[in-house]
Amino acid sequence: MLPANATSLELRDRAVAWMNRGHELLLRDDKGSLGGALDAYNEAIALFRRVSVVENPAWANSFGAALMNRGQLLHRLHGVTQAALALAAFDEAAALLRGLPSDPNPWPRRNLTGTLVNRANLLLDLNQFDSAELVAREALVLAAPHERVELVDADLALKARRALGDALGRLLVLPVADQDGIARQASDIVDDALALIRHWSAQPGVSFYLLAMRFFRYGVQLYRFHQPHFLAEFIVENLPPGDPEFKTIALEVIDATLADRPAPGEFLTVGDPASERRRQAWNELSTLRTRLTA
């Protein structure tokens, strides 16, 4: 234990050591280790509170990262039962990190982005969908300009889009929702996410497979119910060649959409633009299904 008269540098070094311990335990990814990681970050935070971090951007960044990880672990280990403590950690982290320069060191911006993504995910679990949308959008604004330059920024941008897509999906089904407007926003989020994944998947050793599947599943359902005339195009553009899991998802949605077709002789207005779009969509999906199952 450090003495009460320990120097700021000694306190900082011990805080960083506790953070490193927390990172190590976090990577083990089992419940016991996660609890130990939370304890380690709490120790780091207590030490950082004894130094004037505002005078040193690097120390403030480390303090913000410790607070971010504390909030994330509180949510992960306790769900929403300790939401107030987790939100307080996120708020304190964001207040610290917003005031730090992000050039030439990008990590204060990245830690702020991660803090906002984690906060949005907690707000989703609290059913605060409007607030989650706003926070996720702020995170995406920070990450998107750098998402095709650095892999870590791409990961943050995709996680921000995932939270934003989840928020829009929940807002979409509310009774008073502007469904057309929200569906357009959500489809843009999905299209941009999958385009970014394709960009990085061309690099050796880079894979966002699980996120790609999540966005693809979200996208086919979104297009099925809200923009079915674009569903076939979306599937063709985003279906990885030869991937059986993605193919299964696509065929399930195609079959469900085709099952909604009226039986021969049932009502469809000839010459009506909406009816013609539906007819064209069904024809395109039938052709695509034949191709996928050949």
C-alpha positions, 0 to 999 in steps of 0.5 A: 500500500502506498503511503499517504505522502506518495508522489503523484508519479508513484500514484499514477504508476500504481494506478496503471499497474492495477489497470494492466491487471484489470486488462489481463483479467478481462481477457480471460473472459470468465465470471471470476476473472471479470469480478477481479477485473472490476476490483482492479479498475476500482483500485486504479480509480481510487489511486487516480482520484489522489492525483491531479489528472487534469494537468496531464492529458495522458493520466486523464486518458488512463483515468477515463479508460478505467472509469469506462471499464468500470461502467462496462463491467458493472453492466456486464456482471450485474445487468441493470441492477447497478445501472446508476453506478455504471451510468455515473462511471460513464458520465465521469469518463465522458466528462474527462475525455471530452476535454482531451486533445485527440491529435496526435494521440487518438486514444482519448477520442477512442476511449470516449467513443467506447464510453458512449457505445457502452452507455448506449448499450446500457440505455437499451437495456433500460428501455431508454431508446431515444437516449440510446439513439442519441448517444450511439449517434454521437459515438458514430460521429467520433468513429466514422471519419477514421473507420477506413483508416484504422481497424480499431476505429472500424470496430468502434464504428461498427459497435456504434452502428449496432447500438444505433440499429438496435435503438432504431429497431425498438423505436420503429415498432412504437405505435406513434413511430414514423416507420418510413423515416426510421426504416430509411435511417436503419437501412442506411446504418445496415448498408454502411456497416456491411460495406465497411465490413467488406472493406476490412474483410479484404485485408488478411487476417481481419474478420467481423463475421459475427457482426456481419451476420448480425447486420445481415439478419437485421437487414433482411428483416428490415427490408422484408417488412419496410422496403421489400422491393429492395430485399433481393438487391440487399441480399445479392449485394451482401451475401458472402459467396458460399457461406451456408449460414448467411444463405440459410438466413437469406432463404428463410426470409425469401420464403417468408416474403414469398409466402405473403403473396396473394393466391392466384385470383386474389386482389392486386390492383393492375397499374397501381404503383405499390402493387407493381412494386410488390409484384416485381419484388416477388418476381425478383425474389423467386428468381433469386431463390432459384439461383441460390438453391440451384 
